[in-house]
Amino acid sequence: MLEQIWQDISALPSYLIDANKRIYIPYLLSAIVMAFFVYLKASKSKSVRGFFSFLFPKDVWLCKSAKLDYALLITNKIIKAATFAPIVLTMVPVAIAVTDFLEWVLGKPLMLQWPEASVIAFFTLILFLLDDFTRYLLHLLLHKVPFLWEFHKVHHSAKVLTPFTIYRTHPIESYLYACRMALTQGIAVGIGYHLFGTALSMFDILGANAFVFLFNIFGANLRHSHIWFSWGDKLENWFISPAQHQVHHSDNPKHFDTNLGSALAVWDRLGGTLIKASEAGKINIGVGKYDAKHDSIYAIYWLPIKLAVKSLLPKKKIVKRSTQEKEV
């Protein structure tokens, strides 16, 4: 176990050179370029020093909330290695189950003889759509189910946003997302195998799904930041912009449970939960008027468990006695 923990911790610097990670260096650089255009539009005095101050304000990056995010990146990695990593749902049994089910319903695998490029394009697209849709569904459940909300509240209790806020999650939520990923990939592989056989691959850019790469390179790191970057009403009907995700983190009750999608805005539009950046107005970050009390690593890990269990217990009925009723 100690060896596994050390391997996971020592792998953290590789996040910067892994195209499947949000803090991959090219993704960070593209976010900086986009932030520069926001700076040019918003600032009267334009200088390198001014841009640096705009990009890295101390009250954001050195805020206690942000410091907790940096620590969680490490502690969550340790917890995952020590606990649920060995028992997380894996893709292979899901793929086999999906293949067997499709064979039972539709008969033997079709083995369609499509051109290789068409097969790759189909598989890449179906994998992206399934991944984005299941992210939306799980995110919706995390907001709507009180038991699950207590864990997801950890992410929303951030009082400032930086690219490292993506790692501000409770281990229970991380486990659910890991299982979701295995389920999604298994379904995609099962469908692909039934249609085309074993010759499955996807269009990738530097090892990442091409659609995911494009999503990340076009400002994904600004989603968790203080920099307001909108794509305009037309695009925001179809894709969730960085500004729209910041609206999702707003402490205004009007914005609660909105913009739940990851890349595509279609799911929110169908569910009536889409808010465009132009409709939001000024926002503040947080969970609302109350304090979630996630002010330490211990509180972030323990309070959600305590409150989640409490949410399952029967609520006490409060009976108001009439002012005219007298005790005998």
Phi, psi and omega per residue, in radians:
M1 nan -0.759 3.128
L2 -1.066 -0.660 3.111
E3 -1.130 -0.718 3.124
Q4 -1.120 -0.735 3.127
I5 -1.083 -0.791 -3.134
W6 -1.109 -0.693 3.120
Q7 -1.099 -0.718 -3.136
D8 -1.179 -0.722 3.139
I9 -1.175 -0.766 -3.111
S10 -1.185 -0.306 3.136
A11 -1.454 -0.185 -3.080
L12 -0.997 -0.755 3.112
P13 -1.040 -0.432 -3.138
S14 -1.213 -0.251 3.078
Y15 -0.992 -0.547 -3.088
L16 -1.254 -0.314 -3.109
I17 -2.123 0.324 3.134
D18 -1.975 2.006 -3.073
A19 -1.155 -0.189 3.095
N20 -1.550 -0.031 3.137
K21 -1.851 2.532 -3.078
R22 -1.136 -0.569 -3.083
I23 -1.636 0.430 3.003
Y24 -0.993 2.344 -2.995
I25 -0.912 -0.840 3.109
P26 -1.033 -0.594 3.091
Y27 -1.151 -0.718 3.124
L28 -1.142 -0.724 -3.133
L29 -1.140 -0.706 3.130
S30 -1.135 -0.623 3.098
A31 -1.142 -0.675 3.109
I32 -1.113 -0.718 3.114
V33 -1.076 -0.786 3.130
M34 -1.137 -0.679 3.115
A35 -1.105 -0.558 3.138
F36 -1.097 -0.685 3.122
F37 -1.201 -0.608 3.056
V38 -1.127 -0.720 3.129
Y39 -1.091 -0.776 3.141
L40 -1.051 -0.639 -3.110
K41 -1.351 -0.596 -3.003
A42 -1.599 -0.450 -3.008
S43 -1.803 2.465 3.091
K44 -1.455 -0.789 3.117
S45 -1.619 2.003 -3.033
K46 -1.878 2.061 3.130
S47 -2.709 2.848 3.115
V48 -1.082 -0.754 3.132
R49 -1.123 -0.693 3.123
G50 -1.126 -0.697 3.124
F51 -1.156 -0.697 3.121
F52 -1.079 -0.738 3.111
S53 -1.160 -0.643 3.097
F54 -1.133 -0.683 -3.070
L55 -1.359 -0.634 -3.048
F56 -2.211 1.099 3.100
P57 -1.159 2.368 -3.079
K58 -1.088 -0.609 -3.088
D59 -1.213 -0.200 3.051
V60 -1.722 -1.017 -3.003
W61 -1.265 -0.430 3.129
L62 -1.870 0.169 3.078
C63 -1.132 2.584 -3.138
K64 -1.000 -0.664 3.121
S65 -1.070 -0.747 3.135
A66 -1.168 -0.677 3.126
K67 -1.083 -0.634 3.067
L68 -1.121 -0.651 3.106
D69 -1.071 -0.742 -3.140
Y70 -1.101 -0.714 -3.134
A71 -1.186 -0.659 -3.111
L72 -1.138 -0.542 3.081
L73 -0.974 -0.665 -3.110
I74 -1.472 -0.854 -3.067
T75 -1.146 -0.643 3.096
N76 -1.134 -0.617 3.108
K77 -1.120 -0.718 3.128
I78 -1.143 -0.794 -3.121
I79 -1.106 -0.735 3.129
K80 -1.066 -0.774 -3.127
A81 -1.151 -0.600 -3.045
A82 -1.512 -0.306 -3.025
T83 -2.169 -1.425 -2.901
F84 -1.585 -0.134 -3.135
A85 -0.931 -0.752 -3.117
P86 -1.261 -0.312 -3.037
I87 -1.966 0.149 3.130
V88 -1.198 2.555 3.106
L89 -1.031 2.397 -3.131
T90 -1.924 2.801 -3.008
M91 -1.247 -0.654 -2.981
V92 -1.023 -0.921 3.141
P93 -1.073 -0.556 3.102
V94 -1.170 -0.786 3.133
A95 -1.061 -0.744 3.131
I96 -1.116 -0.752 -3.139
A97 -1.106 -0.736 3.129
V98 -1.134 -0.757 3.124
T99 -1.075 -0.793 3.125
D100 -1.091 -0.711 -3.141
F101 -1.124 -0.798 -3.142
L102 -1.124 -0.623 3.105
E103 -1.197 -0.644 3.115
W104 -1.171 -0.664 -3.098
V105 -1.464 -0.768 -2.987
L106 -1.884 -0.155 -3.096
G107 1.721 -2.905 -3.074
K108 -1.070 2.671 3.104
P109 -0.872 2.436 -3.044
L110 -1.251 -0.581 -3.129
M111 0.916 0.921 -3.135
L112 -1.092 2.422 -3.100
Q113 -1.684 1.092 3.105
W114 -1.421 2.735 3.004
P115 -1.023 2.567 -3.074
E116 -0.960 -0.737 -3.124
A117 -1.089 -0.635 3.137
S118 -1.206 -0.697 3.111
V119 -1.096 -0.797 -3.135
I120 -1.102 -0.750 -3.140
A121 -1.110 -0.766 3.137
F122 -1.093 -0.834 -3.087
F123 -1.146 -0.689 3.115
T124 -1.097 -0.749 -3.115
L125 -1.199 -0.802 -3.108
I126 -1.132 -0.633 3.106
L127 -1.149 -0.739 3.129
F128 -1.146 -0.805 -3.109
L129 -1.131 -0.764 3.106
L130 -1.109 -0.733 -3.137
D131 -1.095 -0.796 -3.098
D132 -1.192 -0.685 -3.127
F133 -1.191 -0.751 3.139
T134 -1.213 -0.537 3.020
R135 -1.081 -0.768 3.124
Y136 -1.083 -0.788 -3.113
L137 -1.097 -0.805 3.138
L138 -1.140 -0.717 3.111
H139 -1.062 -0.707 3.099
L140 -1.072 -0.788 3.118
L141 -1.110 -0.674 3.135
L142 -1.101 -0.487 3.120
H143 -1.524 -0.603 -2.968
K144 -1.651 -0.443 -3.132
V145 -1.630 2.014 -3.068
P146 -0.905 -0.721 3.135
F147 -1.048 -0.777 -3.118
L148 -1.319 -0.562 -3.125
W149 -1.054 -0.606 -3.132
E150 -1.046 -0.557 3.102
F151 -1.405 -0.714 -3.120
H152 -1.245 -0.400 3.128
K153 -1.016 -0.463 3.095
V154 -0.963 -0.798 -3.127
H155 -1.148 -0.697 -3.084
H156 -1.404 -0.201 3.135
S157 -1.401 -0.048 3.041
A158 -1.039 2.292 -3.115
K159 -1.668 -0.211 2.973
V160 -2.428 2.804 -3.127
L161 -2.060 2.284 2.983
T162 -2.356 2.913 3.105
P163 -0.976 -0.356 3.139
F164 -1.422 -0.144 3.101
T165 -1.143 -0.361 3.086
I166 -1.039 -0.449 -3.119
Y167 -1.658 0.090 3.099
R168 -1.489 1.430 -3.133
T169 -2.398 2.679 3.026
H170 -1.399 2.536 -3.140
P171 -0.960 -0.558 3.112
I172 -1.124 -0.756 3.101
E173 -1.140 -0.716 3.120
S174 -1.048 -0.687 3.118
Y175 -1.111 -0.760 3.141
L176 -1.099 -0.705 3.127
Y177 -1.213 -0.596 3.099
A178 -1.145 -0.735 3.092
C179 -1.152 -0.673 3.104
R180 -1.054 -0.729 -3.138
M181 -1.107 -0.779 3.127
A182 -1.100 -0.715 3.124
L183 -1.100 -0.800 -3.136
T184 -1.087 -0.862 -3.133
Q185 -1.112 -0.671 3.114
G186 -1.107 -0.743 3.115
I187 -1.109 -0.788 -3.126
A188 -1.099 -0.772 3.134
V189 -1.158 -0.703 3.119
G190 -1.075 -0.773 3.103
I191 -1.133 -0.791 -3.126
G192 -1.076 -0.719 3.142
Y193 -1.131 -0.727 -3.126
H194 -1.113 -0.614 -3.099
L195 -1.450 -0.704 -2.951
F196 -2.195 -0.091 -3.086
G197 1.526 -2.716 -3.003
T198 -1.460 -0.167 -3.074
A199 -1.393 1.228 -3.098
L200 -1.975 2.317 3.011
S201 -2.744 2.950 -3.096
M202 -2.227 2.763 2.987
F203 -1.220 2.173 3.109
D204 -2.272 2.707 3.030
I205 -2.120 1.934 -3.122
L206 0.999 0.589 3.063
G207 1.642 -0.115 3.140
A208 -1.861 2.552 3.037
N209 -0.834 2.310 -3.038
A210 -0.967 -0.705 -3.141
F211 -1.175 -0.715 3.126
V212 -1.131 -0.730 3.119
F213 -1.034 -0.826 -3.119
L214 -1.120 -0.679 3.106
F215 -1.070 -0.778 -3.097
N216 -1.262 -0.624 -3.082
I217 -1.282 -0.401 3.130
F218 -1.668 0.890 2.916
G219 1.592 0.326 -3.121
A220 -1.011 -0.587 -3.121
N221 -1.272 -0.226 3.059
L222 -1.422 -0.216 3.091
R223 -1.028 -0.766 3.061
H224 -1.826 1.428 3.139
S225 -2.854 3.032 3.104
H226 -1.605 0.066 -3.037
I227 -1.707 2.071 -3.062
W228 -1.451 1.881 -3.096
F229 -2.210 1.805 -3.133
S230 -1.740 2.615 3.105
W231 -1.746 0.037 -3.125
G232 1.571 2.721 -3.017
D233 -1.011 -0.731 -3.062
K234 -1.116 -0.880 3.140
L235 -1.167 -0.607 -3.103
E236 -1.269 -0.103 2.964
N237 -1.307 -0.356 -3.034
W238 -2.079 -0.526 -3.100
F239 -2.285 2.505 3.128
I240 -1.424 2.009 -3.123
S241 -1.425 2.883 3.050
P242 -0.947 -0.743 -3.139
A243 -1.108 -0.684 3.125
Q244 -1.107 -0.636 3.110
H245 -1.240 -0.540 3.052
Q246 -1.150 -0.606 3.042
V247 -1.077 -0.663 3.092
H248 -1.029 -0.537 3.140
H249 -1.571 0.056 -3.089
S250 -1.119 2.594 3.092
D251 -1.574 0.089 3.107
N252 -1.424 2.136 -3.136
P253 -0.924 -0.476 3.115
K254 -1.134 -0.388 -3.086
H255 -1.756 -0.057 -3.124
F256 -1.096 2.481 3.059
D257 1.046 0.556 3.091
T258 -2.044 2.851 3.126
N259 0.856 0.939 -3.082
L260 -1.418 -0.250 -3.109
G261 -1.193 2.782 3.109
S262 -1.592 -1.231 3.123
A263 -1.768 -0.816 -3.057
L264 -1.600 2.418 3.098
A265 -1.592 -0.081 -3.062
V266 -1.038 -0.753 -3.084
W267 -1.100 -0.731 3.105
D268 -1.167 -0.654 3.137
R269 -1.114 -0.750 3.115
L270 -1.170 -0.575 -3.109
G271 -1.563 -0.016 3.123
G272 1.269 0.429 -3.092
T273 -2.026 0.280 -3.093
L274 -1.562 2.288 3.006
I275 -2.204 2.210 3.093
K276 -1.424 2.707 -3.099
A277 -1.029 -0.626 -3.106
S278 -1.192 -0.305 -3.102
E279 -1.657 -0.162 -2.935
A280 -1.473 -0.635 -3.022
G281 1.332 -2.908 -3.126
K282 -1.252 2.418 -3.111
I283 -2.222 2.712 2.958
N284 -2.099 2.624 -3.051
I285 -1.617 2.415 3.067
G286 2.628 -3.005 -3.087
V287 -1.703 0.025 -3.137
G288 2.236 -2.823 -3.073
K289 -1.222 -0.477 -3.097
Y290 -1.508 2.830 3.115
D291 -1.720 2.198 -3.137
A292 -1.265 -0.181 3.123
K293 1.093 0.476 3.059
H294 -1.563 1.111 -3.029
D295 -1.811 0.208 3.082
S296 -2.733 2.828 3.097
I297 -1.053 -0.728 3.137
Y298 -1.052 -0.815 -3.119
A299 -1.136 -0.678 -3.131
I300 -1.093 -0.637 -3.132
Y301 -1.468 -0.683 -2.987
W302 -1.531 -0.778 -3.066
L303 -0.987 -0.777 3.123
P304 -1.032 -0.677 3.115
I305 -1.118 -0.826 -3.135
K306 -1.044 -0.836 -3.092
L307 -1.293 -0.545 3.100
A308 -1.148 -0.769 3.092
V309 -1.101 -0.712 3.135
K310 -1.086 -0.591 -3.129
S311 -1.166 -0.338 -3.135
L312 -1.536 -0.292 -3.103
L313 -1.356 2.591 3.102
P314 -1.037 2.362 3.126
K315 -1.387 2.426 3.142
K316 -1.228 2.377 3.109
K317 -1.469 2.260 3.126
I318 -1.765 2.018 -3.126
V319 -1.781 2.048 3.122
K320 -1.488 2.207 3.139
R321 -1.477 2.472 3.110
S322 -1.145 2.509 3.130
T323 -1.157 -0.345 3.139
Q324 -1.532 -0.231 -3.106
E325 -1.338 2.366 3.140
K326 -2.100 2.515 3.082
E327 -1.342 2.442 3.134
V328 -1.758 nan nan
